[in-house]
Amino acid sequence: MNYKKVVVAGGGVLGSQIAFQSAYCGFDVTIWLRSEGSIGRTQPKLDKLKATYIEEIEKMAADENAWCAGIADSEQFDKEACLANTERAYASIKLELDMAKAVEDADLIIESMAENVDDKIAFYTKLAPLMPEKTVLVTNSSTLLPSQFAKYTGRPEKYLSLHFANSIWKNNTAEVMAQDKTEEKYFNELLEFATAIRMIGLPVRKEKNGYLLNSMLVPFLLSGLDLYAAGVSDPESIDIAWTHGTGAPKGPFQIFDTVGLTTAYNIVSQYQKVPGLLSPVLKKMMMPYNFKAMEKILKEYIDAGKLGMSTGEGFYKYEK
Ligand SMILES: NC(=O)c1ccc[n+]([C@@H]2O[C@H](COP(=O)([O-])OP(=O)(O)OC[C@H]3O[C@@H](n4cnc5c(N)ncnc54)[C@H](O)[C@@H]3O)[C@@H](O)[C@H]2O)c1
């Protein structure tokens, strides 16, 4: 893997994080955005990320349990070097509206635009003739498969998925998933790139909606919510059953509060929309689940402004 210049298409929640983390690890990063309005929305995200990295580095210096593996190894932690990397990353990221200029000399383009099939196809179609021969192209899509888009990229052999988790400086996984036209060489290169930006690269050898994480997490969260929606028990008891029963740090409702109840609502509706998200066995198991009741519960919380930790209250209350 000999990548130097990385272009991130889309500067939303994940695009800005991927750009910041890649720049933090020394890559030359450009974010391609479609409009001046997008610049106005992306720049504050980068400002916030800089503040977050600094805050996390300070916490790591003060408490050995507050570790962010995306920022540093615990054995080789050098606070000043981490702070300097953060400043350098922040100062070096370029925002570009001209697509041709943005992708000039790009080694890797990471598409992280909104989860909309038609918009992604339009983007790939416009991008295809502009990329240099060498460019490898990946999508960060959470639910869509790379085979769906490969033919629009003009380089199916160099096109695959690189899927990150939210808050990548601490939740540092990158799932690498090929489609049937991807050459093995690029699959391996992406695993190396994941390591180079301090992610744990996870190979996904068959196309699968939901990849590894969400294929397990979604059924787990829905099972917890169904127990509540069906009146079997309350959120706190369900969480305790899970955390004390398995030693896991959070139960389903604590996770809902962390990711936000709007996302939870989207997951419940997505389950019904994306057929491949669950295996046929899990789907059958979940047939009796009352999805309407789950949606209703979440909607009541959302309408009351209880969106989870971010608003100070979801299934639990938090100090602001
Ligand atoms: N949010 C998450 O937790 C998460 C985690 C992993 C992967 N993802 C994936 O990352 C991708 C982006 O998600 P996000 O949460 O950052 O979304 P977001 O809504 O925060 O950002 C989307 C970005 O795409 C841009 N965009 C939208 N339509 C466009 C178009 N037609 N042309 C050009 N740019 C356009 C927006 O301006 C914005 O910069 C999605 O594919 C999503 O599935 C999200």
The ligand as a Gaussian input file, in Angstrom:
#p B3LYP/6-31G(d) Opt

LIG

0 1
 N      -23.546000       8.030000      10.906000
 C      -23.027000       6.836000      11.170000
 O      -22.982000       6.386000      12.336000
 C      -22.424000       6.002000      10.050000
 C      -21.559000       4.927000      10.390000
 C      -20.954000       4.192000       9.364000
 C      -21.238000       4.493000       8.031000
 N      -22.088000       5.523000       7.728000
 C      -22.327000       5.795000       6.290000
 O      -21.598000       6.952000       5.912000
 C      -22.292000       7.628000       4.865000
 C      -22.517000       9.066000       5.304000
 O      -23.260000       9.049000       6.508000
 P      -23.238000      10.292000       7.518000
 O      -23.844000       9.801000       8.775000
 O      -21.922000      10.929000       7.511000
 O      -24.310000      11.229000       6.782000
 P      -24.490000      12.814000       6.886000
 O      -25.908000      13.062000       6.505000
 O      -23.979000      13.323000       8.161000
 O      -23.520000      13.358000       5.721000
 C      -23.773000      13.136000       4.379000
 C      -22.842000      13.995000       3.520000
 O      -23.138000      13.708000       2.137000
 C      -23.326000      14.930000       1.456000
 N      -24.276000      14.664000       0.366000
 C      -25.559000      14.265000       0.483000
 N      -26.095000      14.144000      -0.750000
 C      -25.141000      14.492000      -1.638000
 C      -25.080000      14.589000      -3.041000
 N      -26.135000      14.314000      -3.794000
 N      -23.916000      14.980000      -3.618000
 C      -22.838000      15.264000      -2.864000
 N      -22.824000      15.208000      -1.532000
 C      -23.968000      14.821000      -0.913000
 C      -23.853000      15.895000       2.497000
 O      -23.634000      17.236000       2.099000
 C      -23.004000      15.502000       3.707000
 O      -21.736000      16.127000       3.635000
 C      -23.567000       6.843000       4.617000
 O      -23.378000       5.979000       3.530000
 C      -23.766000       6.061000       5.924000
 O      -24.456000       4.852000       5.717000
 C      -22.660000       6.293000       8.698000

